[in-house]
């Protein structure tokens, strides 16, 4: 019989506790180490009760090793709620109560105690909670290692947040062939220290697999994967191991070569399952990555996805050892969370009647925004609603019915450390902030896709510490933002007051800082409702000699989260020059940027039709059709754009700039020759 949603929600207390422990033990806060002895006792007393309400006092005693930062959780048996709390922080949600220590009582020595009180509400009955968990461990008076997870919900929550080692063991041609160095234990230690509690280990196996009928995986490949898994587990990182690019290299031929594909798939998983069957529960398996099938779009692909997931499940479960109840992760078709993709997987998982099965989806945002096409340059309402709806569907269809969900990959497609401005940084950070908030609200575990664009694996340092800080703090907290993160000042223009809109995200606005000096409200800025206005005097001072580019960085600070940077920039109208090139190489437009930043490019012919490979929109994709090189002083038209130009028909390019300018430029193709003319 499939466990009911009520039972799943009751067990969710452990999920939340595990997630709290994960955060507390991994760099977000200082806390008890993963292998520390844990134990606790709880003295729960109702000190007064009346119709619909009651007072209670809770004493927490730590029996294990000293801890620095604690969270106590319990489930309400009769639907009670905490309405007012003192001497602790209330992080309760629905029928799962969650209370965290404050600064003065966050540390508990061995044998140390602290207490807090609260007022609660009740109807019908006021039965005391049956059990309490402190930092994830059951408070039953015993001392020992942290307990294992009760079910998939607990284990998946303990994975939050997660990180992908992308473009490495999944790379075709060898581990370093896609630009990343070999995985080292030091890398995993850095990831753990940054607060990540799990890694997704994408592995492409095909190039290391022998022919039919045995499809033997090369021992050196298996042992290299095992080495990385060993390092991760030894450093208290859960690992989700999968078949990765195999999904499009040969698995997608399932409809056309059914028996051979299934034989290979089952053989590979049988070998992987056998190699790792005695590994601890911290290792989980994911069926395959982004399943897709040749010629079977939409609903037509569902039977094949289910067949692979069932075969994976049956092979692993039958392999013995710890695989009998290891966490298994099943993807939706294309790892998509549209309703027609969620429903079949829900039905399948419910039919398995197995508490150690989870679902996985991927999310890179509303596609036009995440690749910067069709004019979606900002994190606007349509982009936000796409995110909110995507995660809400996953919650309502799966999580609410006791099936945990892992967002196995998330980021934005077009972000690159080589050209970060493909997506404006502030708009991208708004997306990152809201995604992690929506994930918390919908109880989803997220795994950042990092192919080297965030963490530099050569230096083991974050490429952009400011972005890294957002990623780190917003796992547990909201951050405030403003309507835009830049104020452009024309170099020769008169400086006046400039206004932005505060997006408080439920926080209190604490003011503005420049170089750790607080700006003065009234003299430097004013706040009216949600309108933040910089005074002309403050902007004049901050702009200094008004050199092109960033003159000053002002921080808007809020009551929680990462401070929001506002860049004070000086700019003038950019200047583009004539150029000549060919369709066989990128076309460089000499450009004096003059402190401004390119937002997007529009391309049309004289008859009003669109020019470029994205014929359905005049706004071409940033990075695919065009890009920039600020240091070299060029805007670059890529061959993907040039090859689509109509012979002899001039195309008018309109470059849109964040400083507010629009500049036109004409390109004409004659054979393989391209000429560009500035307007």
C-alpha positions in Angstrom: 0.0 0.0 0.0 1.3 3.4 -0.9 2.1 5.6 2.2 -0.5 8.3 2.6 0.3 12.0 2.4 -0.4 12.3 6.1 2.3 9.8 7.0 4.7 11.5 4.6 4.1 14.8 6.3 4.6 13.4 9.7 8.0 12.1 8.7 8.8 15.4 7.1 9.9 16.6 10.6 13.0 14.5 10.0 13.5 16.0 6.6 13.5 19.5 8.0 15.8 18.5 10.8 18.2 16.9 8.5 18.3 20.0 6.3 19.0 22.1 9.4 21.8 19.8 10.5 23.3 20.0 7.0 23.4 23.8 7.1 24.7 23.9 10.6 27.6 21.6 9.9 28.8 23.0 6.7 30.1 26.5 6.8 26.8 28.4 6.9 27.1 28.2 10.7 29.6 26.6 13.0 28.1 23.4 14.5 28.7 19.9 15.6 30.7 17.9 13.1 29.0 15.1 11.2 30.7 12.4 13.2 30.3 14.0 16.6 28.4 12.0 19.2 24.9 13.4 19.6 22.2 12.9 22.2 19.6 14.9 23.9 16.7 15.0 26.4 13.6 17.2 26.2 11.4 18.3 29.1 8.1 19.5 27.6 5.6 21.0 30.0 2.3 22.7 29.4 2.2 25.5 32.0 -1.2 26.8 31.4 -4.2 26.1 29.2 -7.4 27.8 28.2 -10.0 27.5 25.4 -8.1 27.5 22.2 -4.7 28.4 23.7 -2.0 27.3 26.0 1.5 28.1 27.3 4.4 25.7 27.3 8.0 25.6 28.4 10.6 23.4 26.7 14.0 22.5 28.3 16.7 21.2 26.0 19.6 19.2 27.4 22.5 18.3 25.3 23.9 14.8 26.2 26.4 14.6 23.3 29.5 16.6 22.3 29.4 20.4 22.6 27.3 22.1 19.8 27.3 25.6 18.5 24.0 26.2 16.9 20.9 24.1 17.4 17.5 23.4 16.0 14.8 21.5 17.7 11.9 20.0 15.8 8.7 18.1 16.5 5.4 17.3 14.8 2.1 18.5 16.3 -0.2 15.5 16.8 -3.4 17.5 16.9 -2.7 20.4 14.6 -1.5 22.7 17.3 0.6 25.8 16.3 3.2 28.1 18.0 1.7 31.6 18.0 4.3 33.4 20.1 7.8 32.3 21.1 10.4 33.7 23.4 14.1 32.9 24.1 14.4 31.2 20.7 13.7 31.7 17.0 10.5 30.3 15.5 11.0 28.7 12.1 7.9 26.5 12.2 6.0 25.5 9.1 2.6 23.9 8.9 2.4 21.0 11.4 6.2 20.7 11.7 7.4 22.9 14.6 11.0 24.2 14.3 12.8 26.3 16.9 16.4 27.5 16.6 18.7 28.9 19.3 19.6 32.5 19.5 23.0 34.1 20.0 22.9 33.8 23.8 21.8 30.2 24.0 23.1 28.8 20.7 26.0 27.0 22.4 25.3 23.9 24.5 28.2 22.2 26.3 28.0 18.5 27.1 25.3 18.3 29.8 24.3 21.9 29.2 20.7 23.0 29.0 18.6 25.9 27.8 14.9 26.5 27.7 12.4 28.5 25.8 8.7 29.2 26.1 5.8 29.8 23.8 2.1 30.4 23.5 0.3 28.0 21.3 -3.1 27.4 19.8 -5.2 24.2 19.8 -8.6 22.8 18.9 -10.2 19.5 20.0 -7.1 18.2 21.9 -3.7 19.3 23.1 -1.7 16.1 23.1 2.0 16.5 23.8 4.4 15.8 20.9 5.5 12.2 20.7 9.1 12.9 19.8 11.7 15.6 19.4 14.8 15.9 17.3 17.8 18.1 18.1 19.9 18.8 15.0 18.3 15.8 13.4 18.9 13.2 16.1 16.0 11.7 18.1 16.0 13.0 21.7 15.6 9.6 23.4 18.2 9.9 26.2 20.8 8.0 24.3 24.1 9.2 22.8 25.5 8.1 19.5 26.3 9.0 15.9 23.7 11.0 14.0 20.9 8.6 12.9 20.4 7.6 9.3 17.5 8.9 7.3 14.1 7.4 7.9 13.0 7.7 4.3 13.6 9.5 1.0 12.1 12.7 2.3 14.6 13.0 5.1 17.6 12.0 2.9 16.7 14.4 0.1 16.2 17.3 2.5 19.6 16.5 4.0 21.1 16.9 0.6 20.2 20.6 0.5 22.0 22.4 -1.0 23.8 20.4 -3.6 26.5 21.0 -6.2 27.2 19.4 -9.6 30.7 18.5 -10.7 29.7 19.4 -14.3 31.8 18.9 -17.5 34.2 16.5 -15.8 33.5 12.8 -15.4 30.6 13.4 -17.9 33.0 15.0 -20.5 33.4 13.1 -23.7 37.0 12.2 -24.5 38.2 12.1 -20.9 37.8 13.8 -17.6 39.8 16.9 -18.5 38.7 17.2 -22.1 36.1 19.9 -21.5 38.4 22.3 -19.8 38.2 21.3 -16.1 41.1 19.6 -14.1 40.8 16.2 -12.6 38.6 16.0 -9.5 40.6 16.1 -6.3 39.7 15.5 -2.7 40.7 19.1 -2.0 38.1 20.3 -4.4 35.4 18.3 -2.5 36.7 19.7 0.8 36.2 23.2 -0.5 32.7 22.4 -1.7 31.8 21.0 1.7 33.3 24.0 3.5 31.2 26.3 1.4 28.1 24.8 2.9 27.2 22.2 0.3 25.8 19.0 1.7 25.8 16.9 -1.5 27.2 16.5 -4.9 25.7 15.3 -8.1 28.3 13.2 -9.9 27.5 13.2 -13.6 29.3 10.3 -15.3 29.2 9.4 -19.0 30.0 5.7 -19.2 29.7 4.8 -22.9 33.3 5.5 -24.0 34.5 3.1 -21.2 32.0 0.3 -22.0 32.8 -2.8 -24.0 30.7 -4.4 -26.8 27.6 -6.6 -26.5 26.6 -8.9 -25.0 28.4 -8.1 -21.7 28.9 -4.3 -22.1 31.7 -4.5 -19.6 32.7 -1.2 -18.0 36.4 -0.7 -17.9 37.8 -1.3 -14.4 39.8 1.8 -14.4 36.7 3.9 -15.1 34.7 2.2 -12.3 37.6 2.7 -9.8 38.1 6.3 -10.7 34.4 7.0 -10.1 34.7 5.0 -6.8 37.6 7.1 -5.8 35.6 10.3 -6.2 32.7 8.8 -4.4 35.0 7.7 -1.5 36.4 11.2 -1.2 33.0 12.8 -1.1 31.6 10.4 1.5 34.7 10.7 3.6 34.1 14.5 3.7 30.5 14.3 4.7 29.0 14.9 1.2 26.2 12.8 0.0 26.7 11.7 -3.6 24.1 11.2 -6.4 25.6 9.1 -9.1 24.1 8.8 -12.6 24.3 7.9 -16.3 24.8 11.3 -17.9 25.4 12.0 -21.6 24.6 8.4 -22.3 21.0 9.7 -22.5 21.6 11.3 -25.9 24.5 9.2 -27.1 22.6 5.9 -27.2 19.7 5.7 -24.7 17.6 8.0 -26.9 17.6 5.3 -29.6 15.4 3.1 -27.4 12.4 3.4 -29.7 14.5 2.3 -32.7 16.8 -0.3 -31.1 14.8 -1.4 -28.1 16.4 -4.8 -27.2 20.0 -3.7 -27.5 19.5 -0.4 -25.7 17.7 -2.1 -22.8 20.3 -4.8 -22.6 23.1 -2.3 -22.4 21.3 -0.1 -19.9 20.5 -3.0 -17.6 24.0 -4.4 -17.8 25.6 -1.0 -17.0 23.4 -0.5 -14.0 23.9 -4.1 -12.8 27.7 -3.5 -12.8 27.4 -0.1 -11.1 25.0 -1.6 -8.5 27.4 -4.5 -7.8 30.4 -2.3 -7.4 28.7 0.0 -4.9 26.2 -2.3 -3.2 28.0 -2.2 0.1 28.4 1.6 0.2 26.6 3.5 2.9 23.3 5.3 2.4 25.0 8.6 1.6 25.4 7.3 -2.0 22.3 7.5 -4.1 21.7 6.5 -7.8 19.9 8.5 -10.5 18.5 6.5 -13.4 19.8 8.8 -16.2 20.1 12.5 -17.2 17.4 14.4 -19.1 15.8 11.4 -20.8 14.8 12.0 -24.4 13.9 9.6 -27.3 14.4 10.0 -31.0 11.1 10.7 -32.8 9.1 10.5 -29.6 8.3 14.0 -28.5 5.9 14.9 -25.7 3.6 12.2 -24.4 4.9 9.7 -27.0 8.2 9.6 -25.0 6.5 8.7 -21.6 6.3 4.9 -22.1 10.1 4.8 -22.8 11.0 7.0 -19.8 8.9 4.7 -17.6 10.5 1.6 -19.0 14.0 2.9 -18.3 13.1 4.0 -14.8 11.4 0.6 -14.0 14.4 -1.3 -15.4 16.8 0.8 -13.3 14.7 0.3 -10.2 14.4 -3.4 -10.6 18.1 -4.0 -11.4 19.4 -2.0 -8.5 16.9 -3.3 -5.9 17.7 -6.9 -7.0 21.4 -6.4 -6.6 21.5 -6.9 -2.9 23.5 -5.3 -0.1 22.6 -1.8 0.8 21.0 -1.4 -2.6 17.8 -3.0 -1.2 16.9 0.3 0.4 19.3 2.8 -1.2 17.8 6.1 -2.3 16.9 5.8 -6.0 16.1 9.0 -8.1 13.9 8.9 -11.1 13.7 11.7 -13.7 10.6 13.0 -15.4 10.8 12.9 -19.2 13.3 15.6 -20.2 13.5 16.3 -16.4 10.7 18.8 -17.1 8.1 19.9 -14.6 5.2 20.7 -16.9 2.1 18.9 -15.6 2.0 16.2 -18.4 5.6 15.2 -17.4 4.9 15.2 -13.6 1.8 13.1 -13.6 3.1 9.9 -15.1 6.1 9.8 -12.8 3.9 10.4 -9.8 1.7 7.4 -10.8 4.8 5.2 -11.3 6.4 6.1 -8.0 3.2 5.6 -6.1 2.9 2.2 -7.7 6.4 1.2 -6.5 5.2 1.5 -2.9 8.8 2.3 -1.8 9.7 5.0 0.7 13.3 5.3 -0.7 12.4 6.7 -4.1 12.6 10.4 -5.2 11.9 12.4 -8.3 14.2 14.8 -10.1 13.6 17.8 -12.4 15.9 20.5 -13.9 15.3 24.2 -14.1 17.4 26.9 -15.9 14.7 29.5 -15.9 12.3 30.9 -18.4 14.2 30.1 -21.6 14.1 33.5 -23.3 15.5 35.1 -20.1 18.1 32.4 -19.4 19.6 32.7 -22.8 18.8 36.5 -23.3 16.7 36.3 -26.4 13.5 37.9 -27.6 14.1 41.0 -25.5 13.9 39.2 -22.1 16.8 41.1 -20.5 15.3 41.6 -17.0 13.8 39.4 -14.3 10.3 40.5 -15.1 6.9 39.3 -13.9 6.6 36.7 -16.7 10.0 35.2 -15.9 9.2 35.1 -12.2 5.8 33.5 -12.7 7.4 30.8 -14.8 9.7 29.9 -11.9 7.0 30.1 -9.3 4.6 27.9 -11.4 7.3 25.4 -12.2 8.2 24.8 -8.6 4.6 25.0 -7.3 3.6 22.2 -9.7 6.5 20.0 -8.6 5.4 20.6 -5.0 1.7 20.1 -5.5 2.0 17.0 -7.6 4.9 15.2 -5.9 6.1 16.7 -2.6 2.6 17.2 -1.2 2.0 13.5 -1.9 5.1 12.3 -0.1 7.5 12.1 -3.1 10.6 14.3 -2.5 12.0 16.3 -5.5 15.6 17.1 -6.3 16.2 20.0 -8.8 19.2 18.1 -10.1 20.5 21.0 -12.2 19.8 24.7 -12.0 21.6 27.9 -13.1 21.1 30.1 -16.2 22.1 28.7 -19.6 23.9 31.8 -20.9 26.1 32.7 -17.9 29.8 32.3 -18.5 32.8 33.6 -16.5 34.3 34.5 -19.9 31.4 36.8 -20.7 29.3 37.3 -17.6 27.3 40.2 -19.1 25.4 38.0 -21.4 22.8 38.2 -18.6 23.0 41.4 -16.6 24.4 40.4 -13.2 21.7 42.1 -11.0 18.9 40.5 -13.0 20.6 37.1 -12.8 21.0 37.5 -9.0 17.3 38.3 -8.6 16.6 35.0 -10.3 19.0 33.1 -8.1 17.6 34.7 -5.0 14.0 33.9 -5.9 14.8 30.4 -7.1 16.3 29.5 -3.8 13.3 31.1 -2.0 10.8 29.3 -4.1 12.7 26.0 -3.5 12.4 26.5 0.3 8.8 27.4 0.0 8.0 24.3 -2.0 10.4 22.0 -0.1 12.6 21.2 -3.0 16.3 20.3 -2.8 18.5 22.1 -5.3 21.8 21.2 -7.0 23.7 24.1 -8.7 25.0 23.2 -12.1 28.7 24.3 -12.1 30.8 23.4 -15.1 33.5 25.8 -13.9 31.7 29.0 -14.4 31.2 29.6 -10.6 34.1 27.8 -8.8 37.5 28.0 -10.4 38.7 24.4 -10.1 42.3 25.4 -10.8 42.6 27.9 -8.0 39.8 26.5 -5.9 38.4 30.0 -5.5 35.1 31.5 -6.5 35.3 33.4 -9.8 33.0 36.1 -8.4 32.9 36.2 -4.6 29.8 38.4 -4.7 27.9 35.9 -6.7 29.1 33.1 -4.4 28.0 35.1 -1.4 24.4 35.3 -2.8 24.5 31.5 -3.6 25.6 30.8 -0.1 23.4 33.0 2.0 20.2 32.6 0.0 20.0 28.9 0.8 18.5 29.9 4.1 17.6 33.6 3.8 16.0 36.1 1.5 18.0 39.1 0.2 16.7 42.5 -0.7 17.2 44.0 -4.2 16.4 47.2 -6.1 14.7 47.6 -9.5 18.1 47.9 -11.2 21.6 47.6 -9.8 23.1 50.4 -11.8 22.8 54.2 -12.0 24.3 55.6 -15.2 25.5 59.2 -15.2 26.3 60.9 -18.5 29.9 62.2 -18.4 29.1 65.7 -19.5 25.5 65.8 -18.3 24.1 67.6 -15.2 23.7 65.2 -12.3 20.3 65.1 -10.8 18.4 62.9 -8.3 18.1 59.3 -9.4 15.5 56.8 -8.1 15.2 53.1 -7.8 12.5 50.8 -6.4 13.2 48.8 -3.3 12.3 45.1 -3.5 12.4 44.3 0.2 11.3 40.6 -0.1 9.9 40.7 3.4 12.9 42.3 5.0 13.6 45.7 6.6 15.7 48.2 4.7 18.6 49.2 6.9 20.2 51.9 4.7 23.0 52.5 2.2 26.8 52.1 2.7 29.8 53.1 0.7 33.2 51.7 1.6 31.8 50.7 5.0 30.6 54.2 5.7 26.9 54.7 6.1 25.3 57.3 3.9 23.1 59.8 5.6 19.3 59.6 5.0 18.0 62.9 3.9 21.4 64.4 2.7 22.5 61.4 0.6 19.3 59.5 -0.1 15.6 59.5 0.8 13.0 56.7 1.1 9.4 57.2 0.3 7.4 54.0 0.4 9.4 51.7 -1.8 11.1 54.5 -3.7 14.8 54.9 -2.9 16.2 58.2 -4.3 19.9 59.2 -4.4 20.4 62.9 -4.1 22.3 64.8 -6.7 24.9 65.9 -4.1 25.6 62.2 -3.1 25.8 61.1 -6.7 28.2 64.0 -7.6 30.4 63.0 -4.7 30.3 59.3 -5.5 31.0 59.8 -9.2 34.3 61.7 -8.4 36.2 62.5 -11.6 33.5 60.7 -13.6 35.9 58.4 -15.5 34.1 55.9 -17.8 32.8 52.8 -16.0 32.2 52.1 -12.4 32.9 55.1 -10.1 31.6 53.7 -6.9 29.8 50.7 -5.4 27.0 51.4 -2.9 25.6 48.6 -0.8 21.9 48.6 0.1 21.7 46.6 3.3 18.6 44.8 4.6 17.8 43.0 7.8 19.0 39.7 6.4 20.7 38.2 3.3 23.5 39.5 1.2 23.8 43.3 0.7 22.7 44.5 -2.7 25.3 46.3 -4.8 24.3 49.4 -6.7 27.0 50.5 -9.3 27.4 54.2 -9.9 28.7 54.4 -13.5 29.7 57.2 -15.9 29.0 56.7 -19.5 28.5 58.4 -22.9 26.9 57.3 -26.1 28.9 54.4 -27.5 30.5 54.8 -31.0 30.6 52.0 -33.6 32.8 52.1 -36.7 32.6 50.7 -40.2 34.1 47.3 -40.8 34.6 44.5 -43.4 34.7 40.8 -42.9 33.5 37.4 -44.2 30.8 34.9 -43.3 33.4 32.3 -42.5 34.8 34.1 -39.4 33.4 36.2 -36.6 32.8 39.8 -37.7 34.3 42.5 -35.4 32.5 45.8 -35.1 35.0 48.3 -33.7 33.3 49.9 -30.6 34.1 52.6 -28.2 31.9 51.4 -25.3 32.5 54.6 -23.2 31.4 53.1 -20.0 28.1 51.7 -21.2 27.0 48.0 -21.3 25.3 46.1 -24.1 21.9 44.7 -23.2 20.7 43.1 -26.5 20.7 43.3 -30.3 17.7 43.7 -32.6 18.0 42.7 -36.3 15.6 43.4 -39.1 15.5 43.8 -42.9 14.0 46.8 -44.6 10.7 45.0 -45.2 10.3 44.5 -41.4 11.1 40.8 -41.3 13.5 39.5 -38.7 17.2 38.8 -39.5 19.2 36.2 -37.8 18.9 32.5 -36.9 16.0 33.2 -34.4 13.6 34.2 -37.2 10.7 34.3 -34.8 12.0 37.3 -32.9 14.0 40.4 -33.9 16.0 40.2 -30.6 18.8 37.7 -31.3 20.4 35.5 -28.7 23.3 37.0 -26.8 26.3 34.7 -27.1 24.9 32.8 -30.0 24.3 35.5 -32.6 26.5 38.2 -31.1 28.8 38.9 -28.2 31.2 41.6 -27.1 34.8 42.0 -26.0 35.0 45.2 -23.9 38.8 45.0 -23.5 39.3 44.6 -27.2 36.8 47.2 -28.0 34.6 45.1 -30.3 31.0 43.8 -30.7 31.3 40.5 -32.4 28.7 39.0 -34.9 29.1 35.2 -34.8 29.1 33.0 -37.8 25.8 31.6 -36.7 24.3 35.0 -37.4 26.3 35.9 -40.5 25.4 32.7 -42.3 21.7 33.5 -42.1 22.0 37.0 -43.7 20.1 37.3 -47.0 22.3 37.9 -50.1 22.4 41.6 -50.9 19.7 42.7 -48.4 21.0 45.1 -45.8 20.0 44.2 -42.2 19.6 46.9 -39.7 21.0 46.1 -36.3 19.7 48.0 -33.3 22.0 47.7 -30.3 20.2 48.4 -27.0 22.4 49.6 -24.1 21.7 49.5 -20.4 22.5 53.2 -20.1 19.5 53.9 -22.2 20.9 54.5 -25.7 19.9 52.7 -28.9 22.4 52.7 -31.8 21.7 51.3 -35.3 24.3 49.6 -37.6 23.8 48.1 -41.0 25.4 44.9 -42.3 25.2 43.6 -45.8 26.3 40.2 -47.2 27.6 39.9 -50.7 28.7 36.3 -51.3 31.0 35.6 -48.4 31.9 39.2 -47.9 30.2 41.2 -45.1 30.3 45.0 -44.8 29.2 46.9 -41.8 28.3 50.6 -41.8 27.7 52.8 -38.8 24.7 55.0 -38.8 
